[in-house]
């Protein structure tokens, strides 16, 4: 089964430079980015050929990932809008 990629570069392909800049200059962004990456990896592990988990646990991981994605997206948009001025 082919799983859809949810890493930030695939989610925001036009924001690669902003993501890289924020990862290297903003500690809070870097921490959230790492948490997002770990959750994304866990979701792929459970959805793929990895070990089984309850549907509730998988849904909880996906909700956490979505929450982090929303926070990271807001930070990316804020950075991009401030750098356009």
C-alpha positions as CSV (number, residue, x, y, z in Angstrom):
1,X,0.0,0.0,0.0
2,X,1.3,3.4,-0.9
3,X,1.0,5.9,1.9
4,X,0.6,9.7,1.3
5,X,3.5,11.8,2.5
6,X,2.7,14.3,5.2
7,X,6.1,15.7,5.9
8,X,6.2,19.5,5.8
9,X,8.1,19.7,2.5
10,X,5.4,17.7,0.8
11,X,2.7,19.7,2.6
12,X,4.2,23.1,1.8
13,X,6.3,22.6,-1.4
14,X,6.4,26.4,-2.1
15,X,7.7,27.1,1.4
16,X,11.0,25.1,1.4
17,X,13.2,28.1,2.0
18,X,11.0,29.4,4.8
19,X,10.9,26.0,6.5
20,X,14.7,25.7,6.3
21,X,15.2,29.3,7.6
22,X,12.8,28.8,10.5
23,X,14.3,25.4,11.4
24,X,17.8,26.9,11.6
25,X,16.9,30.2,13.3
26,X,13.8,29.6,15.4
27,X,14.2,27.1,18.3
28,X,10.4,26.9,18.9
29,X,9.8,26.1,15.2
30,X,12.6,23.6,15.2
31,X,11.1,21.8,18.3
32,X,7.6,21.7,16.8
33,X,9.1,20.6,13.4
34,X,10.9,17.6,15.2
35,X,7.7,16.7,17.1
36,X,5.7,16.8,13.8
37,X,8.3,14.6,12.1
38,X,8.2,12.0,14.9
39,X,4.4,11.9,14.9
40,X,4.3,11.6,11.1
41,X,6.8,8.7,11.3
42,X,4.7,7.0,13.9
43,X,1.5,7.3,11.9
44,X,3.3,5.9,8.8
45,X,4.6,3.1,10.9
46,X,1.2,2.1,12.2
47,X,-0.6,2.6,8.8
48,X,2.0,0.6,6.9
49,X,3.4,-2.8,7.6
50,X,4.4,-1.9,11.2
51,X,2.9,-3.1,14.4
52,X,-0.8,-2.9,15.1
53,X,-2.4,-0.2,17.3
54,X,-5.9,0.7,18.3
55,X,-7.9,3.0,16.0
56,X,-8.3,5.4,18.9
57,X,-4.5,5.6,19.3
58,X,-3.9,6.2,15.6
59,X,-6.6,8.9,15.5
60,X,-5.0,10.6,18.5
61,X,-1.6,10.6,16.7
62,X,-3.2,12.1,13.6
63,X,-5.0,14.8,15.6
64,X,-1.7,15.7,17.4
65,X,0.0,15.8,14.0
66,X,-2.7,18.0,12.6
67,X,-2.4,20.4,15.5
68,X,1.3,20.7,15.1
69,X,0.8,21.2,11.3
70,X,-1.6,24.1,12.0
71,X,0.9,25.7,14.4
72,X,3.8,25.3,11.9
73,X,1.7,26.5,9.0
74,X,0.9,29.7,10.9
75,X,4.5,30.3,11.7
76,X,5.5,29.7,8.0
77,X,2.8,32.1,6.8
78,X,3.8,34.7,9.3
79,X,7.5,34.5,8.3
80,X,6.6,34.6,4.6
81,X,4.4,37.6,4.9
82,X,6.9,39.5,7.0
83,X,9.7,38.7,4.6
84,X,7.7,40.0,1.6
85,X,7.7,43.6,3.0
